[in-house]
C-alpha cells in the first residue's frame, strides 16, 4: 500500500480495494473498465486509490 503523505496517493491492490469497498474483485475491475474508478499500478498489477474508491462508494450509497 502506498501512503498519502506530502500529496502522495494511498493505493491498494484489487483484493484490498474490494475489501475496503465491500464488493467483489470483479466489481472493482468492472468499475475500472467503465471509467468509474481509475486503475493505477503496472500492466501486471492493478492498484486503486483509496480516496477515489471511498468517494465512489459514498456516491453509490447516496452520500456526498
C-alpha positions in Angstrom: 0.0 0.0 0.0 1.2 3.5 -0.8 0.8 6.1 1.9 -0.7 9.6 1.2 2.0 11.8 2.6 3.0 15.1 1.0 0.3 14.6 -1.7 1.1 11.0 -2.5 -1.7 8.5 -3.2 -2.7 5.7 -1.0 -3.2 2.9 -3.4 -4.1 -0.8 -2.8 -4.3 -3.9 -5.0 -7.6 -5.2 -6.3 -8.2 -7.6 -3.4 -7.8 -4.9 -0.8 -9.8 -2.4 -2.8 -12.7 -4.9 -2.9 -12.5 -5.5 0.8 -12.4 -1.7 1.5 -15.5 -1.1 -0.7 -17.4 -4.2 0.4 -17.7 -5.6 -3.1 -16.1 -8.4 -5.1 -12.9 -8.1 -7.0 -14.8 -8.4 -10.3 -16.9 -5.3 -9.3 -13.7 -3.3 -8.8 -12.5 -4.4 -12.2 -15.9 -3.5 -13.8 -15.8 -0.1 -12.2 -12.3 0.5 -13.6 -13.3 -0.8 -17.1 -16.3 1.5 -17.1 -14.3 4.5 -16.1 -15.9 4.9 -12.7 -12.5 4.1 -10.9 -9.0 4.9 -12.1 -6.7 1.9 -12.5 -3.2 2.6 -11.3 -0.2 0.3 -11.0 1.5 -1.6 -13.7 0.1 -3.7 -16.6 0.6 -6.8 -14.4 -0.5 -5.4 -11.1 -3.6 -3.2 -10.8 -3.9 -0.8 -7.9 -6.6 1.7 -6.9 -6.6 5.0 -5.0 -8.3 4.6 -1.7 -9.7 8.1 -1.5 -11.2 7.8 -5.0 -12.7 4.4 -4.0 -14.2 5.8 -0.8 -15.8 8.7 -2.8 -17.3 6.3 -5.3 -18.7 4.1 -2.6 -20.2 7.1 -0.8 -21.9 8.3 -4.0 -23.3 4.9 -4.6 -24.7 4.7 -1.1 -26.4 8.1 -1.5 -23.8 10.0 0.4 -21.9 13.1 -0.7 
